[in-house]
């Protein structure tokens, strides 16, 4: 994440710990990914190049940054990184939460790092291997956010774990997430919906090993018309893996792959 991008996502000092404050795509073709997501989701893109780092593109709803994307470097690719989305979880003390995360069985990918005048972050994974980042901004304000459900915002954060029942104590213990409700999915087990002190923001479940080789976080982007958005995925050479499929709340979801192989989901109403 570049300096300008981190300024966009910096949260106030009293941010509720455990909120997802930013989402980022790491890809093998930044320009191709920009072309795909601006068409499919409707984001506006603008460069946020950092002279001392990796070029970074902001994806925004109007003037408000919602997500970002960057190209994987040769070193990142050599280290095994593949195209994918990752979420940043806000905390009030990155170092303290990094220690708490390790004590709970998680793993750090590096030591916590500062970006002067912007914030502090660290890349990590839970005990089962799902990747996320911790982040704390250094500014005392945050830009206004669009209303929940607005097209282009992130509407849901979903963990497919090796074992949901053991993943839940880790996240609730480290971040204070609260169980909101559960859904019985039959042979697939429990779908555990959680909140961070307000409305539900995500859920976790046990993954199907035949469909996903490793645990991962999946992010859902809000769209105004799910069928039109699914068509746009195909228009830009992405793949619709599943859906449109109806979910509670009279909404529909689509699971997709972008042309570089990163998985994502869309959520929105059906206009037809």
Residue pairs with C-beta under 8 A, 6 or more apart in sequence:
1 9
1 22
1 24
1 56
1 68
1 70
1 121
2 48
2 49
2 50
2 53
2 54
2 55
2 56
2 68
2 70
3 48
3 50
3 53
3 115
3 117
3 118
4 48
4 50
4 56
4 58
5 48
5 56
5 58
5 65
5 68
6 115
6 118
6 119
6 121
6 135
6 137
7 118
7 139
8 48
8 58
8 65
8 143
9 21
9 22
9 65
9 88
9 135
9 137
10 118
10 119
10 137
10 138
10 139
10 142
11 19
11 21
11 90
11 135
11 136
11 137
11 142
12 137
12 139
12 140
12 141
12 142
13 92
13 140
14 92
15 21
15 90
15 92
15 136
15 137
15 142
16 90
16 196
16 197
16 198
17 90
17 91
17 92
17 97
17 175
17 176
17 196
18 89
18 90
18 91
18 175
18 176
18 177
18 196
18 197
19 89
19 90
19 196
19 201
20 87
20 88
20 89
20 90
20 154
20 157
20 201
20 202
21 88
21 89
21 90
21 135
21 137
22 67
22 68
22 87
22 88
22 135
23 66
23 67
23 68
23 85
23 86
23 87
23 88
23 154
23 219
24 67
24 68
24 69
24 70
24 85
24 86
24 87
24 88
25 33
25 37
25 67
25 68
25 69
25 70
25 83
25 84
25 85
25 262
26 69
26 70
26 71
26 72
26 76
26 81
26 83
26 84
26 85
26 86
26 262
27 33
27 69
27 70
27 71
27 72
27 83
27 258
27 260
27 262
28 71
28 72
28 77
28 83
28 260
28 261
29 71
29 259
29 260
30 55
30 57
30 69
30 70
30 71
32 259
32 260
33 69
33 258
33 259
33 260
33 262
34 45
34 57
34 59
34 69
35 236
36 236
36 237
36 238
36 258
36 259
37 43
37 45
37 59
37 69
37 258
38 44
38 45
38 59
39 232
39 235
39 236
40 229
40 232
40 233
40 236
40 238
40 256
40 266
41 59
41 151
41 152
41 221
41 223
41 229
41 266
42 151
42 152
42 223
42 224
43 59
43 60
43 61
43 66
43 67
43 152
44 59
44 60
44 61
44 62
45 57
45 58
45 59
45 60
46 57
46 58
46 60
47 55
47 56
47 57
47 58
48 56
48 57
48 58
48 68
49 55
49 56
50 56
54 70
54 71
54 73
55 70
55 71
56 68
56 69
56 70
57 68
57 69
57 70
58 65
58 67
58 68
59 65
59 66
59 67
59 68
59 69
59 152
60 66
60 152
61 146
61 150
61 151
61 152
61 153
62 146
64 143
64 144
64 145
64 146
65 143
66 146
66 152
66 153
66 154
67 154
72 81
72 82
72 83
82 261
83 258
83 260
83 261
83 262
84 216
84 262
84 263
85 217
85 218
85 219
85 262
85 263
85 264
86 131
86 132
86 133
86 217
87 132
87 133
87 157
87 217
87 219
88 121
88 132
88 133
88 134
88 135
89 132
89 133
89 134
89 135
89 175
90 135
90 136
90 137
91 97
91 134
91 135
91 136
91 175
92 136
93 136
94 112
94 120
94 121
94 122
94 134
94 135
94 136
95 112
95 120
97 134
97 174
98 108
98 112
98 122
98 124
98 134
100 174
101 108
101 124
101 134
101 174
102 108
104 127
104 170
104 173
104 174
105 126
105 127
105 170
106 124
106 125
106 126
106 127
106 170
106 174
107 124
107 125
107 127
108 122
108 123
108 124
109 122
109 123
109 124
109 125
109 131
110 122
110 123
111 122
112 120
112 121
112 122
112 134
113 120
113 121
113 122
114 120
115 121
117 138
118 137
118 138
118 139
119 135
119 136
119 137
119 138
119 139
120 135
120 136
120 138
121 133
121 134
121 135
121 136
122 133
122 134
123 131
123 133
124 131
124 132
124 133
124 134
125 131
125 132
126 132
126 161
126 167
126 170
126 171
126 215
127 166
127 167
127 170
128 161
128 162
128 163
128 166
128 167
128 215
129 162
129 214
129 215
130 159
130 160
130 161
130 167
130 215
130 216
130 217
131 216
131 217
132 217
145 153
146 152
146 153
148 155
148 199
149 155
149 222
150 222
151 222
151 223
151 224
151 268
152 221
152 222
153 221
153 222
154 219
154 220
154 221
154 222
155 220
155 221
155 222
155 267
156 201
156 202
156 203
156 219
156 220
156 265
156 267
157 201
157 202
157 217
157 218
157 219
157 220
158 202
158 203
158 204
158 205
158 217
158 218
158 219
158 220
158 265
159 167
159 171
159 202
159 203
159 204
159 205
159 215
159 216
159 217
159 218
160 204
160 205
160 206
160 207
160 208
160 212
160 215
160 216
160 217
160 218
161 167
161 204
161 205
161 206
161 207
161 215
162 206
162 207
162 215
163 206
164 189
164 190
164 192
164 204
164 205
164 206
165 190
165 206
167 204
167 215
168 179
168 192
168 204
171 177
171 194
171 204
172 178
172 179
172 194
175 196
176 196
176 197
177 194
177 195
177 196
178 194
178 195
178 196
178 197
179 192
179 193
179 194
180 193
180 194
180 195
180 200
181 193
181 200
182 190
182 191
182 192
182 193
183 190
183 191
183 193
184 190
184 191
185 191
185 205
188 205
188 206
188 208
189 205
189 206
190 205
190 206
191 203
191 204
191 205
192 203
192 204
192 205
193 200
193 202
193 203
194 200
194 201
194 202
194 203
194 204
195 201
207 215
207 216
216 263
218 255
218 263
218 264
218 265
219 264
219 265
220 253
220 264
220 265
220 266
220 267
221 264
221 265
221 266
221 267
222 266
222 267
222 268
223 229
223 266
223 267
223 268
224 268
224 269
224 271
225 268
225 269
225 270
225 271
226 243
226 244
226 251
226 252
226 253
226 254
226 266
226 267
226 268
226 269
226 270
227 244
227 252
227 270
227 271
227 272
228 271
229 254
229 266
229 268
230 240
230 243
230 244
230 254
230 256
230 266
233 239
233 240
233 254
233 256
233 266
234 240
236 259
237 259
238 256
238 257
238 258
238 259
239 256
239 257
240 254
240 255
240 256
241 255
241 256
241 257
241 263
242 253
242 254
242 255
243 252
243 253
243 254
243 255
244 252
244 253
244 254
244 270
245 252
245 253
245 254
246 252
246 270
247 253
247 267
250 269
251 267
251 268
251 269
252 267
252 268
252 269
252 270
253 265
253 266
253 267
254 265
254 266
255 263
255 264
255 265
256 263
256 264
256 265
256 266
257 263
257 264
258 264
